[in-house]
Amino acid sequence: MLTPFQTEKLTYLYNLLDLNGNGTLELDDFSDLAEMVRTKLGYELNEKEHIAIAQKSTKFYHKLLRDMPHDANQNIDLEHWLSFFDEEIISENDDVILDEYVGLLLAFIFGMFDENHDGYIQFDEYRDIFSIFRKDEMFSKEGFERIDVNGDGKLSRYELIPAMETFLTSDDPAEAGNWLLGNWEK
């Protein structure tokens, strides 16, 4: 059973992805996300980088559709989103599904925001995530520093994997991974 703390974090993530704010996750949200990334990173329309971002965004959405209950219009509502995480990841304690979603989210993040393709998320790239999702960039510095456990000024997959796992599953507010997407309580 999801705790109130877990519910609040997962609702925050859901609302980040619901870019148009209509209360459902739908293909338009992920198309809009690809367009926002394209614009922020300065890619031309239909440039190979833009096409790759659009494909990753669409792939992510279709994976959600395959795994989560949705309505006839292929929209995922918050109730189904929370139910999926509760039943498939938290209650079942299913590491296979958790690893799959952590990997999916990290591939999504790296594929869209590792602008220089060096295998790390630099602070400027991390701050772009906040900008694109219309979150207060002032929290990006603290989130970055909490997740950068080795203090090298960049986030590797090895730092982001436990941070993502923590964000998706932890019930401990003190864990650094809860800051993955900034101060979600604000």
C-alpha positions as CSV (number, residue, x, y, z in Angstrom):
1,M,0.0,0.0,0.0
2,L,1.3,3.4,-1.0
3,T,2.0,5.7,2.0
4,P,0.9,9.3,1.8
5,F,4.6,10.3,1.2
6,Q,4.9,7.9,-1.7
7,T,1.6,9.0,-3.1
8,E,2.7,12.6,-3.0
9,K,5.9,12.0,-4.9
10,L,4.3,9.8,-7.5
11,T,1.5,12.4,-8.0
12,Y,4.2,15.0,-8.4
13,L,5.9,12.9,-11.2
14,Y,2.6,12.3,-12.8
15,N,1.8,16.0,-12.8
16,L,5.2,16.8,-14.3
17,L,4.4,14.5,-17.2
18,D,0.9,15.8,-17.6
19,L,2.2,18.9,-19.5
20,N,-1.1,20.2,-20.6
21,G,-2.6,19.8,-17.1
22,N,-5.8,18.1,-18.2
23,G,-5.5,15.3,-15.6
24,T,-4.5,12.5,-18.0
25,L,-1.3,11.3,-19.5
26,E,-1.7,11.1,-23.3
27,L,0.4,11.2,-26.4
28,D,0.1,15.0,-26.7
29,D,1.9,15.4,-23.4
30,F,4.9,13.4,-24.7
31,S,4.8,15.1,-28.1
32,D,4.8,18.5,-26.3
33,L,7.7,17.4,-24.1
34,A,9.7,16.5,-27.2
35,E,8.9,19.9,-28.7
36,M,9.9,21.7,-25.5
37,V,13.2,19.9,-25.4
38,R,13.8,20.6,-29.1
39,T,13.2,24.3,-28.5
40,K,15.2,24.5,-25.3
41,L,18.2,22.7,-26.8
42,G,18.0,24.7,-30.1
43,Y,17.4,21.8,-32.4
44,E,15.8,22.5,-35.8
45,L,12.5,20.9,-36.5
46,N,13.0,17.4,-37.9
47,E,16.8,17.6,-37.2
48,K,18.1,14.1,-36.3
49,E,18.4,15.1,-32.6
50,H,14.8,16.3,-32.6
51,I,13.6,13.1,-34.3
52,A,15.5,11.0,-31.7
53,I,14.0,12.9,-28.8
54,A,10.5,12.5,-30.3
55,Q,11.0,8.8,-30.8
56,K,12.2,8.4,-27.2
57,S,9.3,10.4,-25.8
58,T,6.8,8.3,-27.9
59,K,8.4,5.1,-26.8
60,F,8.2,6.0,-23.2
61,Y,4.4,6.8,-23.6
62,H,3.7,3.5,-25.3
63,K,5.5,1.6,-22.6
64,L,3.3,3.2,-20.1
65,L,0.3,2.3,-22.1
66,R,1.4,-1.4,-22.3
67,D,1.8,-1.6,-18.6
68,M,-0.9,0.6,-17.1
69,P,-4.6,0.5,-17.3
70,H,-5.9,3.3,-19.5
71,D,-9.2,4.4,-21.0
72,A,-10.4,3.8,-24.5
73,N,-8.7,7.0,-25.7
74,Q,-5.4,5.7,-24.5
75,N,-5.2,8.2,-21.6
76,I,-3.8,7.2,-18.2
77,D,-5.4,8.9,-15.3
78,L,-3.8,9.5,-11.9
79,E,-5.7,6.7,-10.2
80,H,-4.3,4.1,-12.7
81,W,-0.8,5.6,-12.4
82,L,-0.8,5.3,-8.6
83,S,-2.4,1.9,-8.7
84,F,0.3,0.6,-11.1
85,F,3.1,1.7,-8.8
86,D,1.3,0.5,-5.7
87,E,0.4,-3.0,-7.0
88,E,3.2,-3.7,-9.4
89,I,6.2,-2.1,-7.7
90,I,5.6,-1.2,-4.1
91,S,3.3,-4.0,-2.8
92,E,4.7,-6.7,-5.0
93,N,8.3,-5.5,-4.2
94,D,9.0,-6.6,-7.8
95,D,12.6,-5.7,-8.5
96,V,12.3,-6.7,-12.1
97,I,9.6,-4.2,-12.8
98,L,11.3,-1.6,-10.7
99,D,14.6,-2.1,-12.5
100,E,12.7,-1.9,-15.8
101,Y,11.1,1.4,-14.9
102,V,14.2,2.9,-13.5
103,G,16.0,1.9,-16.7
104,L,13.2,3.3,-18.8
105,L,13.2,6.6,-16.9
106,L,17.0,6.9,-17.0
107,A,17.1,6.2,-20.7
108,F,14.4,8.8,-21.2
109,I,16.4,11.4,-19.1
110,F,19.8,10.6,-20.6
111,G,18.3,10.4,-24.1
112,M,16.7,13.8,-23.9
113,F,19.0,15.7,-21.6
114,D,22.6,14.4,-22.0
115,E,23.1,17.1,-24.7
116,N,26.8,16.5,-25.2
117,H,26.4,12.7,-25.2
118,D,29.2,12.1,-22.7
119,G,27.2,9.6,-20.5
120,Y,26.8,12.1,-17.7
121,I,24.2,14.7,-16.8
122,Q,26.1,18.0,-16.2
123,F,24.6,20.6,-13.9
124,D,23.5,22.8,-16.9
125,E,21.8,19.7,-18.4
126,Y,20.1,19.0,-15.1
127,R,18.9,22.6,-14.8
128,D,17.4,22.2,-18.3
129,I,15.2,19.5,-16.9
130,F,13.8,21.9,-14.4
131,S,13.3,24.6,-17.0
132,I,11.5,22.3,-19.4
133,F,9.2,21.0,-16.7
134,R,8.5,24.6,-15.6
135,K,9.9,23.9,-12.1
136,D,11.8,26.5,-10.0
137,E,15.4,26.2,-11.1
138,M,16.6,27.4,-7.7
139,F,16.0,23.9,-6.4
140,S,18.1,22.3,-9.2
141,K,21.4,23.1,-7.4
142,E,20.4,21.5,-4.2
143,G,18.9,18.4,-5.9
144,F,22.0,18.1,-8.1
145,E,24.4,18.3,-5.1
146,R,22.4,15.8,-3.1
147,I,22.4,13.2,-5.9
148,D,26.1,13.8,-6.9
149,V,27.3,11.5,-4.1
150,N,30.9,11.5,-5.3
151,G,31.0,15.2,-5.7
152,D,32.6,15.2,-9.2
153,G,30.1,17.8,-10.6
154,K,28.3,15.4,-12.9
155,L,25.7,12.7,-12.5
156,S,26.4,9.2,-13.7
157,R,24.0,6.4,-14.2
158,Y,25.4,4.9,-11.1
159,E,24.3,7.9,-9.1
160,L,21.0,8.3,-10.9
161,I,19.9,4.6,-10.5
162,P,19.6,4.7,-6.7
163,A,18.2,8.2,-6.8
164,M,15.5,7.1,-9.2
165,E,14.8,3.9,-7.1
166,T,14.5,6.1,-4.0
167,F,12.2,8.6,-5.7
168,L,9.9,5.8,-6.9
169,T,9.8,3.7,-3.8
170,S,11.2,5.2,-0.6
171,D,9.1,6.2,2.3
172,D,12.0,8.0,4.0
173,P,11.9,11.7,3.4
174,A,15.5,12.1,4.4
175,E,16.9,10.1,1.5
176,A,18.7,12.2,-1.1
177,G,17.0,10.5,-4.1
178,N,13.8,12.2,-3.1
179,W,15.4,15.4,-4.5
180,L,15.8,13.9,-8.0
181,L,13.2,16.2,-9.4
182,G,13.8,19.1,-7.0
183,N,11.8,20.1,-4.0
184,W,8.6,18.4,-5.0
185,E,6.9,19.6,-1.8
186,K,6.8,23.2,-3.1
